């Protein structure tokens, strides 16, 4: 094509037809401009395709992370619910003063050191901001939902820390010398039925109920994020 254009241009110049040459030159410029515009359009298409692929990867990665959190939260809630029922049962034993269930009470008291510990140190939204991937997410509902989920996670972390604090600062001193943890023999049964132990059961049971409420809130928020991402991915495909 270029050789043909050069041949035509030489022929026009040789024939000394300036008008035709100017017309040809204008046409040649137009062809160059059109070529540049086409190249730019192709480059834009490629850039948009790459951004779209990166956005899809980011959405899928977020979905994977929150889905993993969803499973862990459900497991934590199941453990928390079981322990709460056990602690309430122990509290009823203390209220009734049923000495025949001292061994059961001791076993549950030893179990007070166990708790559902859902801790999230990683922050999905903050990671997206720091990596620059946040600009790939065009759906503001998803970014807002991720921010809200991180706020809920922070609250859960504080509740888990409170749970651990009750175990270390209140339970451990109260049970010291009361139960032989090796033989599970109750050394001081009266201490198990004392108001101090009852208060610990009461505090941890109430804390567990709050934890379950916040677990449920996080699960609802995660479900909403997954639904939003699925809708976004269906639009991208």
Secondary structure, DSSP 8 states (H G I E B T S, - for coil): -HHHHHHHHHHHHHTT-HHHHHHHHHHHHHHHHHHHHHHHHHHHHHHHHHHHHHHHHHHHHHHHHHHHHHHHHHHHHHHHHHHHHHHHHHHHHHHHT-GGGHHHHHHHHHGGG----------HHHHHHHHTGGGG---HHHHHHHHHHHHHHHHHHHHHHHHHHHIIIIIHHHHTTTEETTTTEES-HHHHTSHHHHHHHHHHHHHHHHHHHHHHHHHHHHHHHHHHHHHHHHHH-
